[in-house]
Amino acid sequence: MHRPALAAALLLLTACGDGGGTAAEPSAAPGRPAPTDAEKAALLASLPAPYAGADLDNGRRVFARCRACHTITEGGPNMTGPNLYGVFGREAGDKDGYNYSTALREAEFTWDAERLDHWLENPREFLRGNKMSFPGIADAADRRDLIAFLKVETGYASAPEE
């Protein structure tokens, strides 16, 4: 392969995610230590069913499809899609500095695991008129694993027990 073609192929794989299980970006902000594997395992175990039994490695692989458009680090940049740090509990269409479609700006819901699951299954059907071109993730186990991965990597804090 010629060098320009090889460089273009590598750039495309990096931007679009090759699904090969490469590590996602760290979830810690600069100057803050990344959560340890034990801390991530404890957060995963604290999640409600079915997320507590999710496969974080598979979730990381599934997220490879998303990282061309989304970052997940605290304070990370918006790209084609908004930064997803803190997405759980955030009002739809309400990430500062991101230019949402009218459909999302006018949506009246808060992102939770159930809504994200339906969104990920088929974004165009979930909320008609949004600008996300991603076709969706058909496999329910992949969506479960991705949602658990996002909860562990994006600053999710489970509600305190009453």
Backbone torsions as a table, in degrees:
resi	resn	phi	psi	omega
1	MET	NA	137.6	178.0
2	HIS	-69.0	152.2	-178.2
3	ARG	-56.7	-45.8	178.9
4	PRO	-60.7	-39.9	179.8
5	ALA	-67.9	-39.2	177.9
6	LEU	-64.3	-44.0	179.5
7	ALA	-62.7	-41.2	179.2
8	ALA	-65.0	-41.2	179.2
9	ALA	-64.3	-42.9	178.9
10	LEU	-64.7	-40.7	178.0
11	LEU	-62.7	-43.2	179.5
12	LEU	-63.0	-45.2	179.2
13	LEU	-63.3	-38.3	179.2
14	THR	-67.1	-43.5	-176.7
15	ALA	-71.9	-39.5	-173.8
16	CYS	-94.2	-12.2	-177.1
17	GLY	79.8	126.1	-179.0
18	ASP	-93.4	-2.8	179.3
19	GLY	71.2	8.2	-174.1
20	GLY	-85.1	12.0	174.3
21	GLY	83.3	18.1	177.0
22	THR	-67.3	155.5	-176.2
23	ALA	-66.4	141.0	173.8
24	ALA	-79.8	170.6	178.9
25	GLU	-60.9	150.1	178.6
26	PRO	-66.7	153.1	-175.5
27	SER	-91.7	-5.0	-177.2
28	ALA	-88.0	148.0	174.3
29	ALA	-75.9	158.4	177.5
30	PRO	-54.2	133.8	178.7
31	GLY	87.1	-7.8	178.8
32	ARG	-112.8	132.3	-179.4
33	PRO	-67.3	142.4	176.4
34	ALA	-67.2	148.3	177.1
35	PRO	-59.3	143.3	178.0
36	THR	-75.4	166.3	176.4
37	ASP	-60.5	-36.9	179.0
38	ALA	-65.4	-40.3	177.9
39	GLU	-65.6	-40.0	177.8
40	LYS	-65.4	-41.4	179.0
41	ALA	-63.8	-39.4	179.3
42	ALA	-66.4	-41.5	178.0
43	LEU	-64.7	-43.6	178.3
44	LEU	-58.0	-46.8	-178.8
45	ALA	-63.3	-26.7	-178.8
46	SER	-82.4	-9.9	-178.5
47	LEU	-72.8	150.8	176.7
48	PRO	-70.2	161.1	175.1
49	ALA	-63.1	144.4	3.9
50	PRO	-91.4	4.6	-171.3
51	TYR	-73.3	-27.9	-179.6
52	ALA	-62.5	-25.8	179.9
53	GLY	-98.7	14.3	-176.3
54	ALA	-72.7	162.4	178.2
55	ASP	-102.7	102.3	-177.2
56	LEU	-63.8	-34.1	177.7
57	ASP	-63.3	-41.3	176.4
58	ASN	-66.5	-40.1	176.9
59	GLY	-58.1	-39.4	177.3
60	ARG	-64.3	-42.8	178.7
61	ARG	-64.1	-41.6	179.4
62	VAL	-65.4	-38.0	179.2
63	PHE	-62.3	-21.6	177.1
64	ALA	-55.5	-28.7	177.5
65	ARG	-72.0	-19.8	-173.6
66	CYS	-98.7	-24.9	-168.1
67	ARG	-72.2	-9.3	173.4
68	ALA	-68.9	-24.5	-175.7
69	CYS	-117.3	-18.0	-174.0
70	HIS	-129.8	141.5	168.2
71	THR	-106.2	160.9	-178.1
72	ILE	-127.2	1.5	-178.9
73	THR	-80.4	150.4	175.7
74	GLU	-61.4	126.1	-179.1
75	GLY	76.9	6.2	180.0
76	GLY	-66.6	160.4	-176.6
77	PRO	-75.2	152.9	165.3
78	ASN	-75.7	145.8	177.6
79	MET	-123.1	-135.7	173.6
80	THR	-60.0	-35.8	173.5
81	GLY	-113.1	167.4	-178.8
82	PRO	-73.1	156.7	170.8
83	ASN	-62.0	137.8	-174.4
84	LEU	-99.2	2.5	178.9
85	TYR	-63.5	128.1	179.9
86	GLY	78.5	17.4	-176.0
87	VAL	-64.2	-35.3	-178.4
88	PHE	-71.9	122.6	-177.3
89	GLY	94.0	-3.8	179.0
90	ARG	-89.1	141.3	175.2
91	GLU	-65.0	139.7	176.8
92	ALA	-58.0	138.8	176.8
93	GLY	70.6	23.7	-172.5
94	ASP	-128.8	39.4	174.6
95	LYS	-98.9	116.3	-179.0
96	ASP	-51.8	137.4	174.2
97	GLY	82.7	3.1	178.9
98	TYR	-112.4	136.2	-178.6
99	ASN	-91.9	92.2	-178.6
100	TYR	-77.7	158.6	170.9
101	SER	-66.0	158.7	176.9
102	THR	-57.8	-39.4	-179.0
103	ALA	-57.5	-43.5	-179.8
104	LEU	-77.0	-36.9	177.6
105	ARG	-61.2	-33.9	-177.4
106	GLU	-93.9	-5.1	179.0
107	ALA	-66.3	144.3	-178.0
108	GLU	-120.7	71.2	175.4
109	PHE	-152.8	164.1	177.2
110	THR	-108.4	138.4	179.8
111	TRP	-68.0	125.4	171.6
112	ASP	-136.2	178.5	-175.8
113	ALA	-62.0	-40.3	-178.2
114	GLU	-64.7	-46.4	179.3
115	ARG	-66.1	-41.0	179.3
116	LEU	-63.5	-37.9	177.7
117	ASP	-59.7	-47.2	179.3
118	HIS	-66.1	-39.2	176.8
119	TRP	-60.1	-49.4	-177.2
120	LEU	-65.6	-29.6	178.8
121	GLU	-65.2	-42.7	-179.6
122	ASN	-163.3	88.3	-175.9
123	PRO	-56.9	-36.7	-177.2
124	ARG	-68.2	-35.5	179.0
125	GLU	-80.9	-33.9	-178.6
126	PHE	-61.0	-45.4	-178.8
127	LEU	-142.9	94.4	-179.2
128	ARG	-60.5	139.4	177.7
129	GLY	94.3	-2.6	176.5
130	ASN	-76.3	162.2	-173.8
131	LYS	-99.7	6.4	179.6
132	MET	-72.6	123.2	-176.9
133	SER	-90.3	-5.0	-179.3
134	PHE	-62.1	132.2	-175.9
135	PRO	-75.9	-17.1	179.2
136	GLY	112.9	173.5	-179.6
137	ILE	-121.5	110.1	-174.8
138	ALA	-72.3	-35.5	-173.2
139	ASP	-76.2	120.2	-177.5
140	ALA	-62.7	-37.0	179.3
141	ALA	-66.4	-39.2	177.1
142	ASP	-63.7	-41.1	178.2
143	ARG	-64.9	-43.5	178.1
144	ARG	-58.4	-47.1	-178.3
145	ASP	-65.5	-39.5	178.0
146	LEU	-64.7	-44.2	-179.8
147	ILE	-63.1	-43.5	177.5
148	ALA	-62.4	-42.9	177.6
149	PHE	-58.7	-45.6	179.7
150	LEU	-64.5	-39.1	177.7
151	LYS	-61.5	-41.4	-178.6
152	VAL	-72.2	-33.7	-172.2
153	GLU	-97.5	-9.3	-172.0
154	THR	-118.7	27.3	173.1
155	GLY	80.6	16.6	179.5
156	TYR	-63.3	136.3	174.0
157	ALA	-125.4	120.1	-179.4
158	SER	-65.9	150.8	-179.7
159	ALA	-65.3	139.3	178.6
160	PRO	-63.8	143.6	179.5
161	GLU	-71.2	143.5	-178.5
162	GLU	-89.6	NA	NA
